[in-house]
Amino acid sequence: GKSLTIAITLEVPASTASDRPASQEVTAPRTFTVGKIVAFFPVGAEGTASIFLALDGERIWPERLPGSDRLALDGITIPFDVKIPVKSGQRIGLFGSNSDTSNPHTIRIILNEELVK
């Protein structure tokens, strides 16, 4: 079978507080394991826009790190190897905040299915 790829694009308006993040959700078409997350951050985001992923509203990625539980990068495309099981019908949500007071930032992520060897 063909491996599953899910893309989620989120425009985060200027001045979006982290306790009231913007979000975009998709429903998992089938049960699968996410093996890689590729995140695309626009140039100019300069650490003002940050994101996290949630499954049925429960935050799953990035894992909470001391002092930081979101990802905020600038002008970069970066892959992360993960192992996140997703069940058919679960809601996969991309949540974002943006401390830039004048510019919205659009962040895109792609989830790639882990291929079972």
C-alpha positions as CSV (number, residue, x, y, z in Angstrom):
1,G,0.0,0.0,0.0
2,K,0.9,3.6,-0.4
3,S,2.4,5.4,2.6
4,L,0.3,8.1,4.1
5,T,1.3,11.7,4.1
6,I,-0.8,14.4,5.9
7,A,0.0,18.1,5.4
8,I,-1.4,20.8,7.7
9,T,-1.0,24.5,7.0
10,L,-1.7,27.0,9.7
11,E,-1.8,30.8,9.4
12,V,-1.2,32.2,12.8
13,P,-2.5,35.8,13.0
14,A,-0.3,38.5,14.6
15,S,-0.6,38.8,18.4
16,T,-2.0,35.3,18.9
17,A,-1.4,34.4,22.6
18,S,-0.1,31.0,23.6
19,D,-3.1,30.4,25.8
20,R,-5.5,31.0,22.9
21,P,-3.6,29.5,20.0
22,A,-4.8,29.4,16.4
23,S,-5.5,25.8,15.2
24,Q,-6.1,23.7,12.2
25,E,-7.3,20.1,12.5
26,V,-7.5,17.1,10.2
27,T,-9.0,13.7,10.9
28,A,-6.8,10.6,10.5
29,P,-8.2,8.6,7.5
30,R,-6.9,5.4,9.0
31,T,-4.7,4.0,11.8
32,F,-1.0,4.6,11.2
33,T,2.2,5.6,12.9
34,V,3.8,8.9,12.2
35,G,7.5,8.3,11.6
36,K,8.6,11.7,10.5
37,I,7.4,15.3,11.0
38,V,8.7,17.9,8.6
39,A,8.1,21.5,9.7
40,F,8.4,24.5,7.4
41,F,8.9,27.8,9.1
42,P,8.8,31.0,7.0
43,V,11.6,33.5,6.8
44,G,10.8,36.4,9.2
45,A,9.1,34.2,11.8
46,E,12.2,34.8,13.9
47,G,11.1,32.8,16.9
48,T,7.9,34.8,17.2
49,A,5.6,32.0,15.8
50,S,5.6,28.7,17.7
51,I,3.7,25.5,17.2
52,F,2.8,22.2,18.8
53,L,0.8,19.1,17.6
54,A,-2.1,17.6,19.5
55,L,-4.1,14.4,19.1
56,D,-7.8,14.7,20.0
57,G,-6.8,18.0,21.8
58,E,-4.1,16.2,23.9
59,R,-0.6,17.7,23.1
60,I,1.8,15.1,21.7
61,W,4.7,16.9,20.1
62,P,7.2,18.3,20.6
63,E,7.6,16.5,23.9
64,R,7.7,18.9,26.8
65,L,11.3,20.0,27.4
66,P,12.4,22.0,30.4
67,G,11.6,25.6,29.7
68,S,10.1,25.0,26.3
69,D,7.2,23.0,25.0
70,R,6.8,24.6,21.6
71,L,8.9,24.8,18.4
72,A,9.8,28.2,17.1
73,L,12.2,28.5,14.2
74,D,13.0,30.9,11.3
75,G,13.2,30.3,7.6
76,I,13.9,26.6,7.9
77,T,12.6,23.2,6.9
78,I,13.5,20.6,9.4
79,P,12.6,16.9,9.7
80,F,12.1,15.2,13.1
81,D,12.1,11.5,13.5
82,V,9.2,10.4,15.8
83,K,7.0,7.4,16.6
84,I,3.5,8.6,17.2
85,P,0.6,6.1,16.9
86,V,-2.6,7.5,15.5
87,K,-5.9,5.8,15.3
88,S,-8.4,6.1,12.5
89,G,-10.8,9.0,13.1
90,Q,-8.6,10.8,15.7
91,R,-8.2,14.6,15.2
92,I,-4.6,15.7,14.5
93,G,-4.3,19.4,15.4
94,L,-1.6,21.9,14.6
95,F,-1.7,24.7,17.2
96,G,0.3,27.9,16.9
97,S,0.9,31.2,18.7
98,N,2.6,34.3,17.4
99,S,4.1,37.1,19.4
100,D,4.7,39.2,16.3
101,T,2.4,42.2,16.7
102,S,2.3,43.2,13.1
103,N,2.7,40.1,10.9
104,P,0.9,36.8,10.6
105,H,3.0,33.7,10.0
106,T,2.1,30.6,8.0
107,I,3.6,27.4,9.2
108,R,3.2,24.1,7.4
109,I,3.9,20.6,8.7
110,I,3.9,17.3,6.9
111,L,3.4,14.0,8.7
112,N,4.9,11.0,7.0
113,E,3.8,7.5,7.9
114,E,6.5,5.2,9.3
115,L,7.0,2.3,6.9
116,V,7.0,-1.1,8.5
117,K,9.9,-3.0,7.2
